[in-house]
Amino acid sequence: MRTVAAGPLTEFFSVTTQRLPEPLEQAVAMAQVERLIRSCRVLDLTPAVVLEGCRGSTEYALPIWDALIWAVGKLNQVGYILTEDAEHERFLEGVRFLNPFHPAFDPAGLERSA
């Protein structure tokens, strides 16, 4: 089962309903979020994650929202995070950022990393 942090689910909803050239209707986006919740293990935002995210934001100059996603991954031993908002292949304290839109991104490598 794949793992997802709660934060990216809200980001998905926001982006798909507001920032796409052809935004999804909110009901359609919500149905997709519900599908992801049913098919993935969702990791919570906890006080420990907030503190680690604040540290990561300060130490690595990450925007706080990205630092929170990184902190969820780090504290839950998630090996990689898919994001277009970080440098492809950046590695911080056991967590690798992968940009699925980068030309060098290889989805087959995700199975080897899981």
DRENMARSE-227640 format. One record per residue: residue number from 1; x, y, z of N, C-alpha, C in turn; residue in three letters. Coordinates in steps of 0.05 Angstrom, whole numbers. Atoms other than C-alpha are relative to their C-alpha. Layout:
BEGIN
+-----+--------+--------+--------+--------+--------+--------+--------+--------+--------+------+
| seq |    n_X |    n_Y |    n_Z |   ca_X |   ca_Y |   ca_Z |    c_X |    c_Y |    c_Z | type |
+-----+--------+--------+--------+--------+--------+--------+--------+--------+--------+------+
| NUM |      X |      Y |      Z |      X |      Y |      Z |      X |      Y |      Z |  Ala |
...
+-----+--------+--------+--------+--------+--------+--------+--------+--------+--------+------+
//
This chain:
BEGIN
+-----+--------+--------+--------+--------+--------+--------+--------+--------+--------+------+
| seq |    n_X |    n_Y |    n_Z |   ca_X |   ca_Y |   ca_Z |    c_X |    c_Y |    c_Z | type |
+-----+--------+--------+--------+--------+--------+--------+--------+--------+--------+------+
|   1 |     17 |    -23 |      0 |      0 |      0 |      0 |     18 |     25 |      0 |  Met |
|   2 |    -14 |    -25 |      2 |     26 |     69 |    -19 |     -6 |     17 |     25 |  Arg |
|   3 |      3 |    -18 |    -23 |     35 |    123 |     34 |     -2 |     29 |    -10 |  Thr |
|   4 |      3 |    -29 |      7 |     12 |    196 |     29 |     -4 |     15 |     26 |  Val |
|   5 |      5 |    -17 |    -23 |     15 |    252 |     79 |    -25 |     16 |     -4 |  Ala |
|   6 |     25 |    -15 |      2 |    -48 |    291 |     94 |      3 |     26 |    -16 |  Ala |
|   7 |     -4 |    -26 |     13 |    -18 |    357 |     69 |     -1 |     -1 |    -30 |  Gly |
|   8 |      2 |      1 |     29 |     -8 |    335 |     -4 |    -29 |     -5 |    -10 |  Pro |
|   9 |     27 |      4 |      8 |    -81 |    314 |     -6 |    -15 |     27 |     -2 |  Leu |
|  10 |     13 |    -27 |      1 |   -104 |    385 |      9 |     13 |     16 |    -23 |  Thr |
|  11 |    -13 |    -13 |     23 |    -52 |    411 |    -41 |    -11 |     -9 |    -26 |  Glu |
|  12 |     12 |     11 |     24 |    -80 |    364 |    -94 |    -27 |     13 |     -5 |  Phe |
|  13 |     26 |    -12 |      3 |   -150 |    390 |    -81 |      2 |     29 |     -9 |  Phe |
|  14 |     -4 |    -29 |      7 |   -127 |    463 |    -84 |      9 |      4 |    -29 |  Ser |
|  15 |    -11 |     -4 |     27 |    -86 |    456 |   -147 |    -20 |     -9 |    -21 |  Val |
|  16 |     17 |     10 |     21 |   -136 |    414 |   -186 |    -26 |     16 |     -2 |  Thr |
|  17 |     25 |    -16 |      1 |   -195 |    460 |   -169 |      5 |     30 |     -6 |  Thr |
|  18 |     -5 |    -28 |      3 |   -159 |    527 |   -175 |     21 |      8 |    -20 |  Gln |
|  19 |    -23 |     -9 |     15 |    -94 |    527 |   -213 |      4 |    -14 |    -27 |  Arg |
|  20 |     -2 |     13 |     26 |   -103 |    480 |   -272 |    -12 |     17 |    -22 |  Leu |
|  21 |     12 |    -15 |     22 |   -118 |    511 |   -340 |    -30 |     -8 |     -3 |  Pro |
|  22 |     28 |      9 |      0 |   -182 |    469 |   -338 |     -5 |    -13 |     27 |  Glu |
|  23 |      3 |     11 |    -28 |   -197 |    461 |   -263 |    -22 |    -21 |      1 |  Pro |
|  24 |     21 |     19 |     -6 |   -236 |    402 |   -237 |    -22 |     13 |     16 |  Leu |
|  25 |     22 |     -9 |    -18 |   -304 |    413 |   -206 |      8 |    -10 |     28 |  Glu |
|  26 |     -7 |      7 |    -27 |   -297 |    410 |   -131 |     -9 |    -28 |      8 |  Gln |
|  27 |     10 |     26 |     -6 |   -340 |    348 |   -126 |     17 |    -22 |    -12 |  Ala |
|  28 |    -18 |     19 |     14 |   -295 |    312 |   -176 |     27 |     -2 |     15 |  Val |
|  29 |    -25 |      0 |    -15 |   -232 |    333 |   -139 |     -3 |    -14 |     27 |  Ala |
|  30 |      5 |     13 |    -26 |   -262 |    311 |    -73 |     -2 |    -30 |     -3 |  Met |
|  31 |      2 |     29 |      5 |   -279 |    243 |   -102 |     28 |    -12 |     -4 |  Ala |
|  32 |    -28 |     10 |      4 |   -206 |    236 |   -124 |     15 |     -1 |     27 |  Gln |
|  33 |    -13 |      0 |    -26 |   -182 |    255 |    -54 |    -10 |    -24 |     17 |  Val |
|  34 |     12 |     23 |    -14 |   -230 |    203 |    -24 |     12 |    -26 |    -10 |  Glu |
|  35 |    -11 |     25 |     12 |   -203 |    150 |    -73 |     29 |     -3 |     10 |  Arg |
|  36 |    -28 |      1 |    -10 |   -131 |    167 |    -52 |      0 |     -9 |     30 |  Leu |
|  37 |      1 |      7 |    -29 |   -150 |    162 |     22 |     -6 |    -30 |      3 |  Ile |
|  38 |      7 |     29 |     -2 |   -181 |     93 |     11 |     23 |    -18 |    -10 |  Arg |
|  39 |    -20 |     18 |     13 |   -122 |     67 |    -30 |     28 |      4 |     12 |  Ser |
|  40 |    -26 |     -5 |    -11 |    -64 |     96 |     11 |     -1 |      2 |     30 |  Cys |
|  41 |     -3 |     -5 |    -29 |    -40 |     98 |     82 |      5 |     30 |      3 |  Arg |
|  42 |     -3 |    -29 |     -4 |    -49 |    171 |    104 |     14 |      5 |     26 |  Val |
|  43 |    -16 |     -7 |    -23 |      3 |    198 |    152 |    -10 |     27 |     11 |  Leu |
|  44 |     11 |    -24 |    -13 |    -21 |    250 |    203 |     21 |     21 |      5 |  Asp |
|  45 |    -16 |    -22 |     -9 |      6 |    318 |    219 |     -2 |      1 |     31 |  Leu |
|  46 |     -1 |      2 |    -30 |     27 |    311 |    293 |     17 |     23 |     11 |  Thr |
|  47 |    -17 |    -21 |    -12 |     60 |    359 |    342 |     30 |     -6 |     -6 |  Pro |
|  48 |    -28 |      6 |      6 |    126 |    322 |    331 |      7 |      7 |    -29 |  Ala |
|  49 |     -4 |     -7 |     28 |    119 |    332 |    255 |      3 |     31 |     -2 |  Val |
|  50 |     -1 |    -29 |      1 |    106 |    407 |    266 |     28 |     10 |      9 |  Val |
|  51 |    -26 |     -8 |    -10 |    169 |    414 |    308 |     23 |     -7 |    -19 |  Leu |
|  52 |    -20 |      9 |     19 |    211 |    374 |    259 |     -1 |     17 |    -26 |  Glu |
|  53 |      3 |    -17 |     24 |    182 |    414 |    201 |     11 |     27 |      4 |  Gly |
|  54 |    -11 |    -26 |     -7 |    200 |    479 |    235 |     31 |     -1 |     -1 |  Cys |
|  55 |    -29 |      3 |      0 |    271 |    453 |    245 |     10 |     -3 |    -29 |  Arg |
|  56 |     -8 |      4 |     28 |    275 |    430 |    172 |     -2 |     25 |    -16 |  Gly |
|  57 |      4 |    -26 |     14 |    249 |    497 |    147 |     24 |     18 |      7 |  Ser |
|  58 |    -23 |    -17 |     -9 |    303 |    533 |    188 |     26 |    -10 |    -11 |  Thr |
|  59 |    -26 |     11 |      7 |    360 |    486 |    174 |      5 |     -3 |    -30 |  Glu |
|  60 |     -4 |      6 |     29 |    348 |    471 |    100 |    -13 |     21 |    -18 |  Tyr |
|  61 |     13 |    -21 |     15 |    312 |    535 |     79 |    -23 |     -9 |    -18 |  Ala |
|  62 |     24 |     10 |     14 |    250 |    497 |     58 |    -24 |     17 |      8 |  Leu |
|  63 |     25 |    -13 |     -7 |    183 |    532 |     54 |    -14 |    -18 |     21 |  Pro |
|  64 |     10 |     16 |    -23 |    145 |    510 |    117 |    -18 |    -23 |    -10 |  Ile |
|  65 |     19 |     22 |      8 |     92 |    470 |     78 |     16 |    -24 |    -12 |  Trp |
|  66 |    -17 |     21 |     10 |    147 |    431 |     42 |     15 |    -14 |     23 |  Asp |
|  67 |    -14 |     11 |    -23 |    184 |    422 |    107 |    -18 |    -18 |     17 |  Ala |
|  68 |     19 |     17 |    -15 |    122 |    393 |    140 |     -3 |    -27 |    -15 |  Leu |
|  69 |      2 |     25 |     15 |    115 |    342 |     84 |     26 |    -17 |      3 |  Ile |
|  70 |    -25 |     14 |     -5 |    189 |    325 |     91 |      1 |    -12 |     28 |  Trp |
|  71 |      0 |     10 |    -27 |    181 |    318 |    166 |    -18 |    -24 |      4 |  Ala |
|  72 |     18 |     24 |     -1 |    122 |    270 |    159 |     15 |    -24 |    -12 |  Val |
|  73 |    -15 |     22 |     12 |    165 |    228 |    112 |     23 |     -9 |     18 |  Gly |
|  74 |    -23 |      7 |    -17 |    226 |    230 |    157 |     -8 |    -15 |     25 |  Lys |
|  75 |      8 |     12 |    -25 |    190 |    213 |    221 |    -15 |    -27 |     -4 |  Leu |
|  76 |     14 |     25 |      6 |    152 |    156 |    187 |     17 |    -18 |    -18 |  Asn |
|  77 |    -19 |     16 |     15 |    213 |    128 |    151 |     -9 |     -5 |    -29 |  Gln |
|  78 |      8 |      1 |     28 |    186 |    143 |     81 |     24 |      8 |    -16 |  Val |
|  79 |    -25 |     -4 |     14 |    243 |    138 |     32 |      0 |     22 |    -21 |  Gly |
|  80 |      1 |    -20 |     21 |    219 |    187 |    -21 |    -26 |     15 |      1 |  Tyr |
|  81 |     24 |    -17 |      2 |    170 |    243 |    -32 |     -1 |      9 |    -29 |  Ile |
|  82 |      4 |    -10 |     27 |    141 |    259 |   -101 |    -10 |     29 |      2 |  Leu |
|  83 |      7 |    -28 |     -1 |    139 |    334 |   -110 |     13 |     15 |    -23 |  Thr |
|  84 |    -12 |    -17 |     20 |    150 |    385 |   -164 |     12 |     25 |     12 |  Glu |
|  85 |     -9 |    -24 |    -14 |    169 |    437 |   -111 |     28 |     -2 |     11 |  Asp |
|  86 |    -27 |      3 |    -11 |    238 |    411 |    -93 |     19 |     -9 |    -22 |  Ala |
|  87 |    -21 |      9 |     19 |    303 |    397 |   -130 |     -2 |    -30 |     -3 |  Glu |
|  88 |      1 |     29 |      5 |    298 |    329 |   -163 |     25 |    -14 |     11 |  His |
|  89 |    -21 |     16 |    -12 |    339 |    277 |   -125 |     12 |     12 |     25 |  Glu |
|  90 |    -11 |    -11 |    -26 |    352 |    323 |    -65 |     -5 |    -20 |     22 |  Arg |
|  91 |      1 |     20 |    -21 |    366 |    280 |     -5 |      5 |     14 |     27 |  Phe |
|  92 |     -3 |    -12 |    -26 |    354 |    304 |     66 |     -7 |    -20 |     22 |  Leu |
|  93 |      4 |     17 |    -24 |    363 |    260 |    127 |    -17 |    -24 |     -5 |  Glu |
|  94 |     13 |     25 |      6 |    339 |    196 |     95 |    -24 |      2 |    -19 |  Gly |
|  95 |     23 |     -4 |     18 |    285 |    226 |     50 |      9 |     12 |    -26 |  Val |
|  96 |     -7 |    -10 |     27 |    294 |    236 |    -25 |    -24 |     13 |    -12 |  Arg |
|  97 |     21 |    -14 |     15 |    253 |    287 |    -64 |      3 |     -8 |    -29 |  Phe |
|  98 |      1 |      8 |     29 |    233 |    263 |   -133 |    -21 |     17 |    -14 |  Leu |
|  99 |     19 |    -16 |     15 |    200 |    308 |   -184 |    -10 |    -18 |    -23 |  Asn |
| 100 |     11 |     18 |     20 |    153 |    265 |   -226 |     -1 |     12 |    -28 |  Pro |
| 101 |      0 |    -13 |     26 |    157 |    317 |   -282 |     28 |      4 |    -11 |  Phe |
| 102 |    -28 |     -3 |      8 |    234 |    317 |   -286 |      6 |    -21 |    -22 |  His |
| 103 |     -6 |     19 |     22 |    261 |    285 |   -350 |     14 |    -25 |      9 |  Pro |
| 104 |    -14 |     24 |    -10 |    304 |    237 |   -309 |    -16 |    -17 |     19 |  Ala |
| 105 |     17 |     15 |    -18 |    246 |    213 |   -266 |     -7 |    -27 |    -13 |  Phe |
| 106 |      6 |     27 |     10 |    237 |    137 |   -273 |    -19 |    -13 |     20 |  Asp |
| 107 |     19 |     12 |    -19 |    173 |    110 |   -241 |      7 |    -28 |      8 |  Pro |
| 108 |     -8 |     27 |     -7 |    203 |     40 |   -243 |     18 |      0 |     24 |  Ala |
| 109 |    -17 |     -2 |    -23 |    253 |     64 |   -192 |    -14 |      2 |     27 |  Gly |
| 110 |     15 |     -2 |    -24 |    198 |     75 |   -142 |     -4 |    -27 |     13 |  Leu |
| 111 |      4 |     28 |    -11 |    186 |      0 |   -134 |     26 |     -9 |     14 |  Glu |
| 112 |    -25 |      8 |    -13 |    260 |     -9 |   -118 |      5 |     15 |     26 |  Arg |
| 113 |     -4 |    -17 |    -24 |    257 |     47 |    -66 |    -20 |     -7 |     22 |  Ser |
| 114 |     21 |      5 |    -20 |    194 |     22 |    -31 |      8 |    -20 |     21 |  Ala |
+-----+--------+--------+--------+--------+--------+--------+--------+--------+--------+------+
//
